[in-house]
């Protein structure tokens, strides 16, 4: 995942250019008129956007180890079919997801803190 090179993305994400996020989707969305894309990915262009104080995300930054383990258990059969039939190049086997999770979670939590802090600042400034 990488940050878009625009002022809105820098305001929400700082100067970091690349991020690890958790993705669990086969669909995507179009960015609303007047919104600004702030995160994009190799397999899904629209990962996050901002429209004023509003934040929309396709990716998941809220994940915990337990949540990922549960999602992998619940989705194991679907993932196995996708991998076996080579239908989705971005689909990883559950063993790989679980292997990299402990390494990637700290950076994911840092990203979540950054995004949520900025979002809450916008809520406070418009309500207080």
MDAnalysis code that builds the backbone (N, CA, C; Angstrom):
import MDAnalysis as mda
import numpy as np

u = mda.Universe.empty(384, n_residues=128, atom_resindex=np.repeat(np.arange(128), 3), trajectory=True)
u.add_TopologyAttr("name", ["N", "CA", "C"] * 128)
u.add_TopologyAttr("resid", np.arange(1, 129))
u.add_TopologyAttr("resname", ["UNK", "UNK", "UNK", "UNK", "UNK", "UNK", "UNK", "UNK", "UNK", "UNK", "UNK", "UNK", "UNK", "UNK", "UNK", "UNK", "UNK", "UNK", "UNK", "UNK", "UNK", "UNK", "UNK", "UNK", "UNK", "UNK", "UNK", "UNK", "UNK", "UNK", "UNK", "UNK", "UNK", "UNK", "UNK", "UNK", "UNK", "UNK", "UNK", "UNK", "UNK", "UNK", "UNK", "UNK", "UNK", "UNK", "UNK", "UNK", "UNK", "UNK", "UNK", "UNK", "UNK", "UNK", "UNK", "UNK", "UNK", "UNK", "UNK", "UNK", "UNK", "UNK", "UNK", "UNK", "UNK", "UNK", "UNK", "UNK", "UNK", "UNK", "UNK", "UNK", "UNK", "UNK", "UNK", "UNK", "UNK", "UNK", "UNK", "UNK", "UNK", "UNK", "UNK", "UNK", "UNK", "UNK", "UNK", "UNK", "UNK", "UNK", "UNK", "UNK", "UNK", "UNK", "UNK", "UNK", "UNK", "UNK", "UNK", "UNK", "UNK", "UNK", "UNK", "UNK", "UNK", "UNK", "UNK", "UNK", "UNK", "UNK", "UNK", "UNK", "UNK", "UNK", "UNK", "UNK", "UNK", "UNK", "UNK", "UNK", "UNK", "UNK", "UNK", "UNK", "UNK", "UNK", "UNK", "UNK"])
u.atoms.positions = np.array([
    [0.843, -1.150, 0.000],
    [0.000, 0.000, 0.000],
    [0.896, 1.223, 0.000],
    [0.526, 2.236, -0.733],
    [1.325, 3.452, -0.707],
    [0.431, 4.668, -0.572],
    [1.022, 5.692, 0.006],
    [0.339, 6.961, 0.188],
    [0.340, 7.718, -1.126],
    [-0.764, 8.361, -1.421],
    [-0.816, 9.232, -2.586],
    [0.078, 10.446, -2.321],
    [0.574, 11.054, -3.371],
    [1.447, 12.218, -3.234],
    [0.626, 13.484, -3.406],
    [-0.136, 13.811, -2.368],
    [-0.916, 15.036, -2.395],
    [-0.971, 15.612, -0.986],
    [-1.358, 16.863, -0.883],
    [-1.360, 17.561, 0.409],
    [-2.332, 16.934, 1.399],
    [-3.458, 16.446, 0.922],
    [-4.435, 15.827, 1.822],
    [-3.861, 14.542, 2.414],
    [-3.224, 13.722, 1.584],
    [-2.615, 12.484, 2.079],
    [-1.534, 12.796, 3.112],
    [-0.711, 13.803, 2.840],
    [0.337, 14.177, 3.808],
    [-0.277, 14.664, 5.119],
    [-1.386, 15.402, 5.039],
    [-2.035, 15.892, 6.257],
    [-2.573, 14.740, 7.103],
    [-3.026, 13.684, 6.453],
    [-3.595, 12.546, 7.178],
    [-2.557, 11.497, 7.548],
    [-1.499, 11.358, 6.747],
    [-0.559, 10.248, 6.916],
    [0.876, 10.675, 7.214],
    [1.151, 11.957, 7.174],
    [2.526, 12.402, 7.353],
    [3.339, 12.150, 6.096],
    [4.634, 12.010, 6.271],
    [5.520, 11.838, 5.122],
    [5.769, 10.383, 4.748],
    [5.162, 9.453, 5.453],
    [5.364, 8.040, 5.132],
    [4.799, 7.741, 3.752],
    [5.528, 6.932, 3.005],
    [5.116, 6.649, 1.632],
    [4.456, 5.275, 1.488],
    [4.854, 4.304, 2.320],
    [4.346, 2.933, 2.187],
    [3.805, 2.435, 3.515],
    [2.755, 1.606, 3.409],
    [2.109, 1.073, 4.586],
    [1.735, -0.379, 4.359],
    [1.688, -1.133, 5.424],
    [1.095, -2.464, 5.376],
    [-0.294, -2.358, 5.974],
    [-1.277, -2.854, 5.245],
    [-2.647, -2.872, 5.731],
    [-3.172, -4.293, 5.592],
    [-4.300, -4.550, 6.189],
    [-4.935, -5.849, 6.048],
    [-6.072, -5.693, 5.056],
    [-6.084, -6.557, 4.057],
    [-7.124, -6.501, 3.032],
    [-7.897, -7.810, 3.040],
    [-9.196, -7.686, 2.968],
    [-10.047, -8.870, 2.944],
    [-11.274, -8.516, 2.111],
    [-11.069, -8.409, 0.822],
    [-12.177, -8.010, -0.044],
    [-11.906, -8.415, -1.475],
    [-12.962, -8.584, -2.211],
    [-12.859, -8.841, -3.633],
    [-13.516, -7.750, -4.448],
    [-14.180, -6.847, -3.765],
    [-14.871, -5.752, -4.428],
    [-14.098, -4.456, -4.206],
    [-14.526, -3.419, -4.899],
    [-13.923, -2.109, -4.703],
    [-15.016, -1.048, -4.825],
    [-14.628, 0.192, -4.797],
    [-15.575, 1.295, -4.857],
    [-14.969, 2.426, -5.664],
    [-15.813, 3.354, -6.064],
    [-15.355, 4.586, -6.702],
    [-15.298, 5.666, -5.635],
    [-14.348, 6.549, -5.766],
    [-14.226, 7.655, -4.821],
    [-15.306, 8.685, -5.141],
    [-15.981, 9.195, -4.113],
    [-17.043, 10.185, -4.345],
    [-16.501, 11.465, -4.992],
    [-17.361, 12.206, -5.661],
    [-16.938, 13.495, -6.226],
    [-16.372, 14.389, -5.122],
    [-15.301, 15.096, -5.435],
    [-14.641, 16.056, -4.549],
    [-13.835, 15.398, -3.422],
    [-13.801, 14.072, -3.358],
    [-12.971, 13.382, -2.365],
    [-11.546, 13.267, -2.903],
    [-10.601, 13.005, -1.999],
    [-9.203, 12.853, -2.380],
    [-8.703, 11.488, -1.922],
    [-8.161, 10.714, -2.846],
    [-7.575, 9.413, -2.514],
    [-6.312, 9.647, -1.689],
    [-6.177, 8.905, -0.575],
    [-4.964, 9.040, 0.234],
    [-4.153, 7.745, 0.303],
    [-4.781, 6.606, 0.034],
    [-4.059, 5.331, -0.018],
    [-4.460, 4.565, -1.259],
    [-3.480, 3.955, -1.886],
    [-3.731, 3.149, -3.067],
    [-2.905, 1.868, -2.960],
    [-3.348, 0.825, -3.645],
    [-2.636, -0.441, -3.597],
    [-2.467, -1.047, -4.967],
    [-1.617, -2.033, -5.042],
    [-1.300, -2.694, -6.307],
    [-2.526, -3.383, -6.916],
    [-3.337, -4.003, -6.087],
    [-4.461, -4.786, -6.592],
    [-5.808, -4.076, -6.453],
    [-5.813, -2.962, -5.752],
    [-7.050, -2.215, -5.548],
    [-6.678, -0.740, -5.431],
    [-7.011, 0.029, -6.439],
    [-6.554, 1.421, -6.501],
    [-7.119, 2.287, -5.374],
    [-8.374, 2.122, -5.066],
    [-9.020, 2.975, -4.070],
    [-9.038, 2.287, -2.707],
    [-8.028, 2.554, -1.895],
    [-7.963, 1.937, -0.570],
    [-8.445, 2.871, 0.531],
    [-8.241, 4.163, 0.387],
    [-8.733, 5.122, 1.384],
    [-8.874, 6.490, 0.720],
    [-9.902, 7.223, 1.172],
    [-10.114, 8.575, 0.672],
    [-10.585, 9.467, 1.808],
    [-10.459, 10.763, 1.584],
    [-10.905, 11.769, 2.538],
    [-11.817, 12.737, 1.800],
    [-12.888, 13.127, 2.473],
    [-13.799, 14.136, 1.966],
    [-14.119, 15.038, 3.151],
    [-13.400, 16.163, 3.233],
    [-13.530, 17.034, 4.405],
    [-13.021, 16.317, 5.640],
    [-13.868, 16.176, 6.649],
    [-13.484, 15.485, 7.884],
    [-13.788, 13.982, 7.822],
    [-14.325, 13.524, 6.698],
    [-14.759, 12.135, 6.558],
    [-13.659, 11.276, 5.954],
    [-13.516, 10.081, 6.490],
    [-12.512, 9.111, 6.053],
    [-13.230, 7.852, 5.600],
    [-12.923, 7.389, 4.399],
    [-13.467, 6.130, 3.896],
    [-12.322, 5.194, 3.581],
    [-12.463, 3.918, 3.981],
    [-11.379, 2.956, 3.752],
    [-11.922, 1.648, 3.201],
    [-11.177, 1.065, 2.289],
    [-11.438, -0.274, 1.777],
    [-10.613, -1.275, 2.577],
    [-9.460, -0.865, 3.010],
    [-8.562, -1.730, 3.764],
    [-8.931, -1.704, 5.246],
    [-8.324, -2.607, 5.995],
    [-8.589, -2.707, 7.434],
    [-7.334, -2.324, 8.208],
    [-7.473, -1.314, 9.059],
    [-6.357, -0.906, 9.923],
    [-6.653, -1.237, 11.379],
    [-7.853, -1.751, 11.649],
    [-8.308, -1.998, 13.012],
    [-8.005, -3.414, 13.513],
    [-7.278, -4.183, 12.756],
    [-7.111, -5.605, 13.024],
    [-6.244, -5.900, 14.251],
    [-6.556, -7.010, 14.895],
    [-5.746, -7.563, 15.980],
    [-5.350, -8.983, 15.578],
    [-4.414, -9.552, 16.294],
    [-3.999, -10.933, 16.027],
    [-5.209, -11.867, 16.111],
    [-6.009, -11.702, 17.149],
    [-7.166, -12.573, 17.343],
    [-8.176, -12.432, 16.203],
    [-8.421, -11.210, 15.753],
    [-9.351, -10.993, 14.645],
    [-8.858, -11.673, 13.369],
    [-7.580, -11.520, 13.079],
    [-7.017, -12.130, 11.868],
    [-7.095, -13.643, 11.942],
    [-6.776, -14.209, 13.089],
    [-6.886, -15.662, 13.256],
    [-8.317, -16.126, 13.020],
    [-9.287, -15.384, 13.550],
    [-10.698, -15.755, 13.382],
    [-11.133, -15.627, 11.929],
    [-10.759, -14.538, 11.277],
    [-11.124, -14.357, 9.868],
    [-10.519, -15.466, 9.015],
    [-9.259, -15.829, 9.294],
    [-8.614, -16.908, 8.539],
    [-9.332, -18.237, 8.764],
    [-9.741, -18.497, 10.000],
    [-10.463, -19.735, 10.291],
    [-11.813, -19.739, 9.582],
    [-12.542, -18.635, 9.677],
    [-13.864, -18.552, 9.056],
    [-13.793, -18.580, 7.532],
    [-12.747, -18.017, 6.951],
    [-12.635, -17.922, 5.495],
    [-11.705, -18.931, 4.855],
    [-11.231, -19.899, 5.627],
    [-10.225, -20.845, 5.125],
    [-10.663, -21.554, 3.851],
    [-11.876, -22.013, 3.806],
    [-12.344, -22.760, 2.632],
    [-12.378, -21.867, 1.388],
    [-12.885, -20.664, 1.537],
    [-12.932, -19.724, 0.409],
    [-11.521, -19.384, -0.066],
    [-10.623, -19.138, 0.866],
    [-9.233, -18.821, 0.507],
    [-8.594, -19.989, -0.227],
    [-8.785, -21.210, 0.271],
    [-8.217, -22.394, -0.391],
    [-8.708, -22.507, -1.829],
    [-10.002, -22.256, -2.053],
    [-10.548, -22.319, -3.415],
    [-9.934, -21.238, -4.300],
    [-9.813, -20.018, -3.794],
    [-9.228, -18.922, -4.571],
    [-7.783, -19.235, -4.956],
    [-7.011, -19.725, -3.984],
    [-5.606, -20.035, -4.234],
    [-5.496, -21.196, -5.225],
    [-6.281, -22.252, -5.026],
    [-6.215, -23.435, -5.896],
    [-6.612, -23.109, -7.331],
    [-7.568, -22.222, -7.491],
    [-8.044, -21.893, -8.835],
    [-7.350, -20.675, -9.418],
    [-6.396, -20.110, -8.686],
    [-5.639, -18.941, -9.138],
    [-6.554, -17.822, -9.617],
    [-7.677, -17.637, -8.909],
    [-8.647, -16.633, -9.342],
    [-8.275, -15.229, -8.897],
    [-7.507, -15.110, -7.862],
    [-7.176, -13.782, -7.354],
    [-5.690, -13.739, -7.004],
    [-4.933, -12.957, -7.747],
    [-3.480, -12.914, -7.544],
    [-3.097, -12.339, -6.183],
    [-3.989, -11.601, -5.562],
    [-3.673, -10.964, -4.281],
    [-4.029, -11.842, -3.079],
    [-4.614, -12.999, -3.314],
    [-5.034, -13.858, -2.203],
    [-3.840, -14.660, -1.704],
    [-3.605, -14.574, -0.394],
    [-2.540, -15.353, 0.243],
    [-3.153, -16.540, 0.970],
    [-2.386, -17.596, 1.097],
    [-2.824, -18.737, 1.893],
    [-2.887, -18.315, 3.354],
    [-3.787, -18.939, 4.096],
    [-3.937, -18.562, 5.500],
    [-2.641, -18.751, 6.279],
    [-1.864, -19.759, 5.933],
    [-0.594, -19.980, 6.648],
    [0.344, -18.787, 6.461],
    [0.350, -18.192, 5.276],
    [1.193, -17.024, 5.014],
    [0.656, -15.798, 5.752],
    [-0.654, -15.612, 5.726],
    [-1.256, -14.489, 6.458],
    [-0.870, -14.563, 7.925],
    [-1.029, -15.737, 8.516],
    [-0.740, -15.900, 9.945],
    [0.755, -15.793, 10.241],
    [1.590, -16.181, 9.287],
    [3.041, -16.093, 9.482],
    [3.508, -14.640, 9.559],
    [2.972, -13.777, 8.702],
    [3.447, -12.391, 8.644],
    [2.705, -11.454, 9.599],
    [1.593, -11.900, 10.133],
    [0.785, -11.032, 10.996],
    [1.574, -10.449, 12.167],
    [2.286, -11.239, 12.955],
    [2.987, -10.639, 14.104],
    [4.016, -9.579, 13.697],
    [4.596, -9.734, 12.534],
    [5.593, -8.782, 12.055],
    [4.926, -7.492, 11.577],
    [3.767, -7.605, 10.949],
    [3.107, -6.449, 10.340],
    [2.165, -5.689, 11.275],
    [1.688, -6.327, 12.329],
    [0.716, -5.663, 13.199],
    [1.207, -4.371, 13.844],
    [2.450, -4.283, 14.336],
    [2.863, -3.009, 14.946],
    [2.754, -1.813, 13.987],
    [3.183, -1.985, 12.747],
    [3.078, -0.893, 11.771],
    [1.617, -0.607, 11.430],
    [0.796, -1.643, 11.375],
    [-0.628, -1.457, 11.110],
    [-1.278, -0.648, 12.230],
    [-0.923, -0.949, 13.480],
    [-1.481, -0.214, 14.611],
    [-1.013, 1.247, 14.620],
    [0.216, 1.483, 14.195],
    [0.720, 2.858, 14.085],
    [-0.083, 3.624, 13.033],
    [-0.333, 2.994, 11.904],
    [-1.146, 3.612, 10.855],
    [-2.556, 3.896, 11.374],
    [-3.156, 2.940, 12.063],
    [-4.496, 3.135, 12.616],
    [-4.505, 4.316, 13.582],
    [-3.508, 4.392, 14.452],
    [-3.421, 5.509, 15.402],
    [-3.350, 6.848, 14.663],
    [-2.541, 6.899, 13.619],
    [-2.380, 8.129, 12.844],
    [-3.690, 8.543, 12.184],
    [-4.346, 7.605, 11.515],
    [-5.602, 7.913, 10.826],
    [-6.715, 8.293, 11.804],
    [-6.871, 7.517, 12.849],
    [-7.951, 7.787, 13.803],
    [-7.718, 9.083, 14.571],
    [-6.460, 9.384, 14.892],
    [-6.151, 10.640, 15.589],
    [-6.556, 11.835, 14.725],
    [-6.197, 11.791, 13.449],
    [-6.541, 12.873, 12.530],
    [-8.055, 12.972, 12.363],
    [-8.720, 11.865, 12.275],
    [-10.170, 11.847, 12.121],
    [-10.854, 12.454, 13.353],
    [-10.402, 12.056, 14.540],
    [-10.977, 12.595, 15.778],
    [-10.703, 14.090, 15.896],
    [-9.520, 14.546, 15.499],
    [-9.225, 15.981, 15.512],
    [-10.251, 16.749, 14.685],
    [-10.629, 16.207, 13.527],
    [-11.629, 16.843, 12.685],
    [-12.999, 16.866, 13.335],
    [-13.331, 15.822, 14.049],
    [-14.614, 15.789, 14.753],
    [-14.654, 16.807, 15.876],
    [-13.551, 16.896, 16.622],
    [-13.485, 17.828, 17.741],
    [-13.547, 19.272, 17.248],
    [-12.815, 19.566, 16.175],
    [-12.761, 20.945, 15.683],
    [-14.090, 21.420, 15.114],
    [-14.921, 20.491, 14.647],
    [-16.220, 20.902, 14.097],
    [-17.336, 20.862, 15.144],
    [-17.078, 20.201, 16.260],
    [-18.109, 20.094, 17.289],
    [-17.770, 20.868, 18.560],
    [-16.570, 21.352, 18.683],
    [-16.197, 21.963, 19.943],
    [-15.727, 23.341, 19.766],
])
